[in-house]
Amino acid sequence: MINKFKNYLRSYCSLSASCPIGVFFSVFILGILFWGAFNTSMELTNNEPFCISCHEMRNTVYKEYKETVHYSNRTGVRATCPDCHVPKSWIHKVKRKIGATNELFHKLIGSVDTPEKFEAKRLKLSEHVWQGMRETDSRECRNCHTFSSMNLANQKKSSQRAHKRAVDKGQTCIDCHMGIAHHIAKDFDKDLKLHDQFKKEGRPCADCHKGMPQPGDGW
């Protein structure tokens, strides 16, 4: 094997010396083909049907997502799994794809292959995703939603207040929209630490509980 490699190397060096332009263009073309094949593979794994086939989600979070405005709405604009969970920029996308291999391992060993198993780990899985979104300032959300593009005057009064407060305090999307596409775990904030934090910040109940008191009504 080593001798064969040495022979190939000698042949390549000999060819480079006798026809450098030909070798250059052949390497250039091979590089383009490799890059194209790599990016094509990335895109083939970056669509909703592929997500469902590889991640344990068909009977849990995917069902929940299909009930939300991100799946079906009056404008017909759908945000799919990759739109929310896979970065657009190439470097961050590759990093996310590498990280996703851990999820494939857990699919193979059946860590969350039943609704019951998933519910037992829902909070831990959710917190992992939320933390990642906080660290990126909800980067994927901002592919479609940005404060600078919002017309607050066309929003509900409660949304106007919440978004203005988010801008003033430097909050990010996931700070309020944790249950926007998937259900919140039943044991979420069971120690009430988050409620205590919200109370100190003066955030109204209506930020999380629709129909609850608005600012000025107290806790």
C-alpha positions as CSV (number, residue, x, y, z in Angstrom):
1,M,0.0,0.0,0.0
2,I,2.8,2.4,0.9
3,N,4.7,1.5,-2.3
4,K,1.6,2.2,-4.4
5,F,1.2,5.6,-2.8
6,K,4.8,6.4,-3.4
7,N,4.4,5.4,-7.1
8,Y,1.3,7.6,-7.4
9,L,3.2,10.5,-5.8
10,R,6.2,10.1,-8.2
11,S,3.8,10.0,-11.2
12,Y,2.0,13.1,-10.0
13,C,5.3,15.0,-9.5
14,S,6.5,13.9,-12.9
15,L,3.2,15.0,-14.5
16,S,3.4,18.3,-12.7
17,A,6.8,19.0,-14.0
18,S,5.9,18.1,-17.6
19,C,2.4,19.7,-17.7
20,P,1.9,22.1,-14.8
21,I,-1.1,23.9,-16.4
22,G,-2.9,20.6,-17.0
23,V,-2.4,19.5,-13.5
24,F,-3.5,22.8,-12.1
25,F,-6.8,22.8,-14.1
26,S,-7.5,19.1,-13.3
27,V,-7.0,19.9,-9.5
28,F,-9.2,23.0,-9.9
29,I,-12.0,21.1,-11.6
30,L,-11.8,18.3,-9.0
31,G,-12.0,20.9,-6.3
32,I,-15.2,22.4,-7.8
33,L,-16.7,18.9,-8.2
34,F,-15.9,18.0,-4.6
35,W,-17.3,21.3,-3.3
36,G,-20.4,20.9,-5.4
37,A,-21.0,17.4,-4.2
38,F,-20.4,18.4,-0.6
39,N,-22.8,21.3,-0.7
40,T,-25.4,19.2,-2.5
41,S,-25.2,16.6,0.2
42,M,-25.6,19.3,2.8
43,E,-28.8,20.5,1.1
44,L,-30.2,17.0,0.7
45,T,-30.0,16.6,4.5
46,N,-31.5,20.1,5.0
47,N,-35.1,19.6,4.4
48,E,-38.1,18.6,6.5
49,P,-38.7,15.0,5.2
50,F,-35.0,14.2,5.9
51,C,-35.3,15.7,9.4
52,I,-38.3,13.5,10.2
53,S,-36.6,10.4,8.8
54,C,-33.5,10.8,11.0
55,H,-34.7,12.5,14.2
56,E,-37.2,11.1,16.7
57,M,-39.9,13.6,16.1
58,R,-42.7,12.3,13.9
59,N,-45.0,11.4,16.8
60,T,-44.0,14.2,19.2
61,V,-42.7,17.7,18.3
62,Y,-43.5,17.3,14.6
63,K,-47.2,16.8,15.4
64,E,-47.1,19.9,17.7
65,Y,-45.4,22.0,15.0
66,K,-48.2,21.1,12.5
67,E,-50.7,22.8,14.8
68,T,-48.9,26.1,14.8
69,V,-48.8,29.3,12.6
70,H,-45.3,28.4,11.4
71,Y,-46.8,25.4,9.6
72,S,-50.1,26.8,8.3
73,N,-51.1,30.4,8.1
74,R,-53.1,32.9,5.9
75,T,-50.1,33.9,3.8
76,G,-48.9,30.4,3.0
77,V,-45.3,31.1,4.2
78,R,-44.1,28.0,6.0
79,A,-41.1,27.9,8.4
80,T,-39.8,24.3,8.2
81,C,-37.5,22.5,10.7
82,P,-34.2,23.7,9.0
83,D,-35.5,27.3,9.0
84,C,-35.6,27.3,12.8
85,H,-32.9,24.8,13.7
86,V,-30.2,25.1,11.0
87,P,-28.1,28.2,10.5
88,K,-28.0,29.8,7.0
89,S,-24.3,30.7,7.1
90,W,-22.0,27.9,5.9
91,I,-19.6,27.7,8.8
92,H,-22.4,27.6,11.4
93,K,-24.4,25.2,9.3
94,V,-21.5,22.7,9.2
95,K,-21.1,23.0,12.9
96,R,-24.8,22.3,13.5
97,K,-24.7,19.3,11.2
98,I,-21.7,17.9,13.1
99,G,-23.5,18.4,16.3
100,A,-26.6,16.7,15.0
101,T,-24.7,13.4,14.7
102,N,-25.3,13.0,18.4
103,E,-29.0,12.9,17.8
104,L,-28.6,10.1,15.2
105,F,-26.8,8.1,17.9
106,H,-29.7,8.5,20.3
107,K,-32.1,7.5,17.5
108,L,-30.1,4.2,17.1
109,I,-30.2,3.4,20.8
110,G,-33.8,4.5,21.2
111,S,-33.4,7.2,23.8
112,V,-36.6,8.9,22.9
113,D,-38.3,6.5,20.5
114,T,-41.7,6.6,22.3
115,P,-43.8,9.6,23.4
116,E,-43.3,8.5,27.0
117,K,-39.5,8.5,26.8
118,F,-39.6,11.8,25.0
119,E,-41.8,13.5,27.6
120,A,-39.4,12.3,30.3
121,K,-36.6,14.2,28.6
122,R,-38.6,17.0,27.0
123,L,-37.5,19.7,29.5
124,K,-33.8,18.8,29.2
125,L,-33.9,18.8,25.4
126,S,-35.9,22.0,25.3
127,E,-33.4,23.8,27.6
128,H,-30.5,22.7,25.4
129,V,-32.2,24.3,22.3
130,W,-33.2,27.4,24.2
131,Q,-29.7,28.0,25.5
132,G,-28.3,27.6,22.0
133,M,-30.7,30.2,20.7
134,R,-29.9,32.6,23.5
135,E,-26.2,32.2,22.7
136,T,-26.8,33.1,19.0
137,D,-29.3,35.9,19.9
138,S,-32.1,33.8,18.2
139,R,-30.2,34.0,14.9
140,E,-32.5,31.7,13.1
141,C,-35.6,33.5,14.2
142,R,-34.1,36.7,12.9
143,N,-33.8,35.3,9.4
144,C,-37.5,36.2,9.2
145,H,-38.3,38.4,12.2
146,T,-36.3,41.5,13.1
147,F,-37.3,44.3,15.5
148,S,-36.2,46.9,12.9
149,S,-38.7,45.5,10.4
150,M,-41.6,45.3,12.8
151,N,-44.5,47.8,12.5
152,L,-45.5,47.9,16.1
153,A,-48.5,50.0,15.3
154,N,-50.1,47.1,13.5
155,Q,-49.5,44.7,16.4
156,K,-51.8,44.0,19.4
157,K,-51.2,46.3,22.4
158,S,-49.7,43.4,24.4
159,S,-47.3,42.6,21.6
160,Q,-46.3,46.2,21.2
161,R,-45.5,46.5,24.9
162,A,-43.6,43.2,24.9
163,H,-41.5,44.0,21.8
164,K,-40.7,47.5,22.9
165,R,-39.6,46.2,26.3
166,A,-37.5,43.5,24.5
167,V,-35.7,46.2,22.5
168,D,-35.1,48.4,25.5
169,K,-33.7,45.6,27.6
170,G,-31.8,43.8,24.9
171,Q,-33.9,40.6,25.1
172,T,-33.8,38.0,22.4
173,C,-36.8,36.1,20.8
174,I,-36.5,32.9,22.7
175,D,-36.7,34.7,26.0
176,C,-40.5,35.0,25.4
177,H,-41.3,32.6,22.6
178,M,-40.2,29.3,24.1
179,G,-43.4,27.5,23.3
180,I,-44.0,29.1,19.8
181,A,-43.7,25.8,17.9
182,H,-43.6,23.0,20.5
183,H,-45.3,22.3,23.8
184,I,-43.7,23.4,27.1
185,A,-42.7,20.5,29.4
186,K,-45.1,19.8,32.2
187,D,-42.3,20.2,34.8
188,F,-41.1,23.5,33.3
189,D,-40.0,25.9,36.0
190,K,-41.2,23.6,38.8
191,D,-38.9,25.4,41.2
192,L,-40.5,28.7,40.3
193,K,-37.0,30.4,39.7
194,L,-38.1,31.7,36.4
195,H,-41.3,33.1,37.8
196,D,-39.3,34.9,40.5
197,Q,-37.0,36.3,37.9
198,F,-39.9,37.6,35.8
199,K,-41.5,39.1,39.0
200,K,-38.2,41.0,39.7
201,E,-38.1,42.2,36.1
202,G,-41.7,43.4,36.3
203,R,-42.7,41.3,33.3
204,P,-46.5,40.8,33.1
205,C,-48.1,37.4,33.4
206,A,-49.5,37.9,29.8
207,D,-46.0,37.5,28.4
208,C,-46.4,33.7,28.9
209,H,-50.1,33.2,29.9
210,K,-52.5,34.5,27.3
211,G,-55.5,36.2,28.7
212,M,-53.7,36.9,32.0
213,P,-53.4,40.5,33.5
214,Q,-51.6,43.1,31.5
215,P,-49.0,45.6,32.8
216,G,-50.4,47.7,35.6
217,D,-52.6,45.0,36.9
218,G,-49.9,43.6,39.2
219,W,-48.9,40.0,40.0
